[in-house]
Amino acid sequence: MLIAVKKDKHQVSFEILLADSRRLRIFACFLQLIMHTREEKLKAFGRLMDVLEQLRAKCPWDKKQTNESLRPNTIEEVYELCDALARGDEHETMKELGDVMMHMLFYASIAQQEGRFDVADVLNTETDKLLFRHPHVYHPSQIGAEDPKPLPYVPEEAREAESDTSQFSTAETPDQVLKNWEQIKLKEKDGNKRVLSGVPAALPSVIKAYRIQDKARNVGFDWEKRDDVWAKVKEEIAEFEEELRKTPDSFENDEQKKEVRAAQEAELGDLLFSLINAARLYKLNPDNALEKTNAKFIRRFTYLEEHSIRMGKPLTEMSLEEMDRLWNEAKQIEK
């Protein structure tokens, strides 16, 4: 067995050559081996800003981009990052984080050219927001400070003064931090004026339902005991089944057909919402769970499809029994 090590400016690649000519490559980001200094990190950030500035000035594609044209690409990049995170692929996660960061800088660059704000405004606003929302870590006097100092530091002139977040200066558990967080956000000068107004309208439905329920929980609107949720789930299943017994085609009036379909869809939504609520109460992430099931189905179906190709028999010509047999084979392989 031969082990070769290749180095470049950004990563180390270990290549193990096995006797049967198979190759196993393990990519390790250089940051995982030797962490960069603060100065190196800031220099790398500036390097990316400098390159982007040149691209905005000299590349025809980069020059013509706007917030509207870039938005679909940003959505795609965020989903690619989520996919890398879900797969636990650290090398791809590093790359996708870079793509997302580049997009954030791109929007700031567009705003700067239009004289609206720049990346310093973005970073300082975010920093001050974090300081304001963490009064158990930073005294409110540190908001806007160039070099904010964590508690127990409190400037002498600020020791007697009350602030909007003084009542939240203690948080011993993650749950208490989250409960305080929602209350603090309502006190922000330009923050959310209602508990649920901070949930983005464009969030995917499963994640949105989870966030809505979680935000409501943080202000005390939740089941007293998590077991109580099952009565609601069963109620929603029964109501959904009852609506499904109504067949739209049995109604001659188109308006009645639409009403039946709308009622069925509404009950399905209620059922899904209650199941997501149950998952939240049991500290399960429904979006992650569904994504893992999607991936599992894809793996098993691909196994089935590949076998049909090797057999020279299209899936459309296979019996359900044949497909079930291959499906069960795929399940056994995964165990």
C-alpha positions in Angstrom: 0.0 0.0 0.0 1.4 3.4 -1.0 0.4 6.6 0.7 0.9 9.9 -1.2 0.4 13.3 0.3 -0.3 16.3 -1.9 -0.4 19.9 -0.6 -1.5 23.1 -2.1 -2.3 26.5 -0.8 -5.7 25.6 0.5 -5.9 21.9 1.3 -4.1 18.7 2.0 -5.0 15.6 0.0 -4.1 12.2 1.3 -4.2 9.5 -1.4 -4.1 5.9 -0.5 -3.3 3.5 -3.3 -4.6 0.0 -2.6 -3.2 -3.2 -4.0 -6.2 -3.8 -6.2 -5.9 -0.4 -7.8 -8.9 1.0 -6.0 -8.3 4.5 -4.6 -9.6 6.0 -1.4 -9.2 9.7 -1.2 -9.6 11.6 2.0 -9.8 15.4 1.6 -9.0 17.4 4.7 -9.5 21.1 4.6 -6.2 22.8 5.7 -8.2 24.7 8.3 -8.9 21.4 10.0 -5.2 20.7 10.4 -3.9 24.1 11.3 -6.4 26.8 12.3 -5.7 30.2 10.8 -4.9 33.2 13.0 -7.3 36.1 13.3 -5.1 38.2 11.0 -5.1 35.4 8.3 -8.9 35.1 8.5 -9.4 38.9 8.1 -6.9 38.9 5.2 -8.8 36.1 3.5 -12.1 38.0 3.9 -10.5 41.1 2.4 -9.1 39.0 -0.4 -12.5 37.8 -1.3 -13.9 41.4 -1.2 -11.1 42.6 -3.4 -11.7 39.9 -6.0 -15.4 40.5 -6.0 -14.8 44.3 -6.4 -12.7 43.6 -9.5 -15.3 41.2 -10.9 -18.0 43.8 -10.5 -15.9 46.3 -12.4 -14.5 44.1 -15.2 -16.7 41.0 -15.7 -19.7 41.6 -18.0 -21.8 39.0 -16.1 -21.0 40.3 -12.6 -21.5 43.9 -13.7 -25.1 43.3 -14.8 -26.3 41.5 -11.7 -29.0 43.0 -9.5 -30.7 41.9 -6.3 -33.5 40.4 -8.4 -31.3 38.5 -10.9 -29.1 37.1 -8.1 -31.9 36.0 -5.8 -32.6 32.6 -7.6 -28.9 31.7 -7.5 -28.7 32.6 -3.8 -31.6 30.2 -3.1 -29.9 27.5 -5.0 -26.6 28.0 -3.1 -28.3 27.9 0.3 -30.0 24.6 -0.7 -26.6 23.2 -1.8 -25.2 24.2 1.6 -28.1 22.5 3.3 -27.6 19.4 1.3 -23.9 19.2 2.2 -24.7 19.7 5.9 -27.3 16.9 5.7 -24.8 14.6 4.1 -22.1 15.5 6.7 -19.7 16.3 3.9 -17.3 18.7 5.5 -15.3 19.5 2.3 -18.5 20.4 0.4 -19.8 22.3 3.4 -16.7 24.4 3.3 -17.1 25.1 -0.4 -20.8 25.9 -0.2 -20.2 28.2 2.8 -17.9 30.1 0.6 -20.5 30.4 -2.2 -23.1 31.7 0.3 -20.6 34.2 1.8 -19.8 35.4 -1.7 -23.5 36.1 -2.4 -23.8 38.0 0.9 -20.9 40.2 -0.2 -22.3 40.5 -3.7 -25.6 42.1 -2.3 -23.6 44.4 -0.1 -21.5 45.4 -3.1 -24.6 46.2 -5.1 -26.0 48.3 -2.3 -22.7 50.1 -1.9 -22.6 51.1 -5.6 -26.1 52.4 -5.3 -25.1 54.4 -2.2 -27.5 52.6 0.2 -25.2 50.7 2.6 -22.0 48.7 2.5 -20.6 45.5 4.1 -19.4 47.4 7.2 -23.0 48.5 7.8 -24.2 44.9 7.4 -21.7 43.5 9.9 -22.0 46.3 12.5 -25.8 46.0 12.4 -25.6 42.3 12.9 -23.1 42.6 15.7 -25.3 45.2 17.5 -28.3 43.0 17.1 -26.5 40.1 18.8 -25.3 42.3 21.6 -28.9 43.6 22.2 -30.3 40.1 22.1 -27.8 38.6 24.6 -28.1 40.8 27.7 -27.1 37.7 29.7 -23.6 37.9 28.0 -23.2 41.6 27.2 -24.4 44.6 29.1 -26.6 46.9 26.9 -23.9 49.6 27.2 -21.7 47.6 24.8 -24.1 48.0 21.8 -22.2 50.2 19.3 -18.9 49.7 21.2 -15.9 49.2 18.9 -14.6 46.5 21.2 -17.5 45.1 23.1 -16.6 43.4 26.4 -18.7 40.6 27.9 -20.1 40.6 31.4 -19.2 41.1 34.2 -17.8 44.2 32.6 -20.1 47.2 33.0 -18.9 50.8 32.5 -19.2 52.7 35.8 -21.5 55.3 34.2 -23.9 52.6 33.1 -24.2 50.6 36.4 -27.3 52.3 37.7 -29.1 52.7 34.4 -32.0 50.6 33.4 -32.4 49.3 29.9 -35.1 47.7 27.8 -33.5 44.3 28.3 -32.5 44.5 32.0 -35.1 41.9 32.9 -33.5 39.4 30.6 -30.0 39.7 32.1 -30.1 36.1 33.4 -30.5 33.0 31.3 -29.1 29.7 32.7 -30.6 27.3 30.1 -31.0 27.2 26.3 -34.8 27.2 26.7 -34.6 30.4 28.8 -32.4 32.0 26.2 -35.0 31.2 23.5 -37.9 32.5 25.5 -36.0 35.7 26.3 -35.0 36.0 22.6 -38.6 36.3 21.4 -39.4 38.9 24.0 -36.3 40.9 23.3 -37.0 41.0 19.6 -40.3 42.7 20.2 -38.5 45.5 22.0 -36.1 46.2 19.1 -36.5 49.7 17.6 -37.0 48.3 14.1 -37.7 44.7 15.0 -40.8 42.5 14.8 -43.9 44.0 16.3 -45.7 40.6 16.6 -44.3 37.3 17.7 -45.0 35.6 14.3 -44.1 38.5 12.0 -40.5 37.4 11.9 -41.3 34.1 10.2 -40.3 34.6 6.5 -43.2 34.1 4.1 -40.9 32.3 1.6 -39.8 29.6 4.1 -40.6 26.0 2.9 -43.9 24.9 4.5 -42.5 22.2 6.8 -39.8 24.5 8.2 -42.3 27.4 8.5 -44.8 25.3 10.4 -42.0 24.3 12.8 -40.8 27.9 13.3 -44.4 29.2 13.9 -45.0 26.6 16.6 -41.6 27.1 18.2 -42.1 30.9 18.4 -45.6 30.4 19.9 -44.0 28.1 22.5 -41.5 30.7 23.5 -44.3 33.0 24.7 -46.1 30.2 26.5 -48.6 29.0 23.9 -48.0 25.3 23.9 -49.3 22.0 25.3 -48.8 21.5 29.0 -47.7 17.9 28.5 -46.4 16.7 25.2 -48.4 13.5 25.3 -51.6 15.6 25.0 -50.7 16.3 21.3 -51.7 12.8 20.3 -55.3 13.4 20.9 -55.1 16.3 18.5 -53.2 14.2 15.9 -55.9 11.5 16.1 -58.7 14.1 15.8 -57.1 15.5 12.7 -56.7 12.0 11.1 -60.4 11.3 11.7 -61.4 14.6 10.2 -59.2 14.1 7.2 -60.6 10.6 6.6 -64.1 11.9 6.9 -63.4 14.5 4.2 -61.8 12.0 1.9 -65.0 9.9 1.9 -66.6 12.7 0.0 -65.8 12.1 -3.7 -65.7 15.4 -5.7 -66.7 13.5 -8.9 -70.0 12.6 -7.2 -71.0 16.3 -7.3 -72.3 17.7 -10.6 -71.8 21.3 -9.6 -68.2 22.5 -10.3 -68.5 24.9 -7.3 -69.3 22.0 -5.0 -66.4 20.0 -6.4 -64.0 22.9 -5.6 -65.4 23.2 -2.1 -64.9 19.5 -1.4 -61.3 19.6 -2.7 -60.6 22.7 -0.7 -62.0 21.1 2.5 -59.9 18.0 1.9 -56.8 20.1 1.4 -57.5 22.1 4.5 -57.8 18.9 6.6 -54.6 17.5 5.2 -52.9 20.7 6.2 -54.3 20.5 9.7 -53.1 16.9 10.0 -49.6 17.7 8.7 -49.4 20.7 11.1 -50.3 18.5 14.1 -47.7 15.9 13.1 -45.0 18.6 12.9 -46.2 19.9 16.3 -45.8 16.4 17.7 -42.3 16.1 16.2 -41.3 19.4 17.8 -42.6 18.4 21.2 -40.4 15.2 21.0 -37.4 17.3 19.9 -37.4 15.8 16.4 -36.8 17.9 13.3 -39.5 17.1 10.8 -37.7 18.6 7.8 -34.5 16.6 8.5 -36.6 13.4 9.1 -38.5 13.9 5.8 -35.3 14.6 3.9 -33.7 11.4 5.2 -36.8 9.4 4.1 -36.5 11.1 0.7 -32.9 10.0 0.4 -33.8 6.5 1.6 -36.5 6.2 -1.0 -34.2 7.4 -3.8 -31.5 4.9 -2.8 -33.9 2.0 -2.8 -35.7 3.0 -6.0 -32.3 3.5 -7.7 -31.4 -0.1 -6.7 -34.6 -1.3 -8.2 -34.1 0.7 -11.4 -30.5 -0.5 -11.8 -31.5 -4.1 -11.4 -34.2 -3.7 -14.1 -31.6 -2.3 -16.5 -29.2 -5.3 -15.8 -32.1 -7.7 -16.4 -33.0 -5.9 -19.6 -36.6 -5.5 -18.4 -38.0 -1.9 -18.1 -39.8 -1.0 -14.8 -43.0 -0.5 -16.8 -43.0 -4.2 -17.7 -42.2 -5.5 -14.2 -45.0 -6.8 -12.0 -45.6 -5.2 -8.6 -44.4 -8.5 -7.0 -41.1 -8.3 -8.9 -40.6 -4.7 -7.8 -41.5 -5.5 -4.2 -38.9 -8.3 -4.2 -36.1 -5.9 -5.4 -37.3 -3.3 -3.0 -37.0 -5.7 -0.1 -33.5 -6.6 -1.3 -32.5 -3.0 -1.1 -33.9 -2.7 2.4 -31.9 -5.7 3.5 -28.7 -4.3 2.1 -29.2 -1.1 4.2 -29.6 -3.0 7.5 
